[in-house]
Amino acid sequence: MSSGFERDGWDSGRSPSVSTEKWVRFAIQKMERGYTLIISDARRNASFFMPGKGYEGCPYRAAKQLVLDGLVKEAGRHPLGCQYALDPEAVARLDEPHPKTPIKGRRRFDPDPSLRTPKDRKAEPEEE
């Protein structure tokens, strides 16, 4: 007998995925609450840490994206790797609204005169 996942059409070998952008937003929220980010030097490993709470996992790609975007700054060394803290100035720049750019040369839609509309068809007499 097959398992429930196979009967329902689910691929049991794949787990649901979350985009890197969502993980980055989640990491920012977590670090705003006081967590620090630790990225290992020896392995592709990253985790959040808060004294009193302990360690929580973080995807390595999201952690590296935070570093590349300049949202975190180095806060020292940890036995597991390099420790990073959230840069409040960089996060404030993310929250600023972007200025709207006007659309230049915008005008109303001009239909092609060679195309006939349903009103034109009714106006013409029917041929026999």
N, C-alpha and C positions, 0 to 999 in steps of 0.2 A: 504494500500500500504506500502511496506517495504522501509526502508531507503536505501540510496546508498551503505552504507557499507555492509549491509546484502545481497544486490543483487550481489555485486562484490565478496563476499566470505570473507570479512574482519571481524574479530571479533572485534566488537565495544567496548567490555569490557576491552580490553588489549591495553596498550600503547606500542610503540616501546621502546626497552631497549638498553642501552649503557653499555658496560662492565666497571667494576670498574677500570681496568687498563687505559682505555681511559679517565675516569673522573679524575684519578690521574694525567695523563699527562696534561689535561686541567687545573687542579688546579695549577700545577707547572707553567704553562705559565701565568696564571692570577696573581699568586703571584710574578712572576718576574716583572710584570708591576706595582707593588706597593700595591696590595691588601693584607689584612691580613685575616686570617681564624679565625672565632669565633665558638667554639664548646660549646654548652649549657651543663651545669652541671645537670640541672633538667630534661631536655627532650632530646630525640634523635633528635637533631636539629643542623644543621651547616649552616654557611653562610659566604660569603666573605664580607669584608667591606673596603671601601676606603673613607677617608674624601673628600667631594666634589662630590663624585660619588654615595655614598649610599651603600645599601645592595643588594647582589645578592645571590640566593640560591645555596647550595652545598649539594650533597647527603651525608648523615651521614656516610655511609660505606666508601666512598672515603676519607672523612676527617679523620676517624679513621685509615684508611690504611696509610695515610701520617704520622700520629703520630707513628704508629707501625713501619714503615720503617725508622723512624728517619729523614725524609726529612724536618720537621718543628721543631722549638724550641719554647718554651713558651716565650711570649713577654709581659706578664702582664695580668691584669684582665680587663674585660669589663662588663658593666651591664648585658649583655646577657649570659656571660659565660667566658671561658678561651680563651685568644687571643693568636694566634700562628703566627710567622713570618717564612719565608722560610730560611732554613739553606743553605747558598751558598756552603759550603764545601761538604755537602751531595749531592747536585745537581751536583757538579763538579765530584764527584765519579761516578755518574750515566752516565756522558758523556764520561768517559774514555773507550777506546776500550778494550775489553777483549782479552787476548792472545789466539792465536789459539793453540790447542793441536793437535800434530801429531797423525795420526792413525797408531798404531803399528801393525806390522804383516800383513799389507795389501799386497795382491798379486793378480795377475790376476786370473780370473775365470777359474777353471779347470773343464771341463765337465766330466760327468760320462761316462767312456768308454763303459759301457753296453748300453747306449742310442744310437740309430742310428740317424744320420742326414739325410736330404733329399739327400745329395751327395752320401752317402753310399747306399741308396736304388737304385739309378740309376746305380751304378757300378756293382751290383749283377745281374746275368742273371735271367731272368724270368723262373719260373718253369712251366711245362705244366702238 
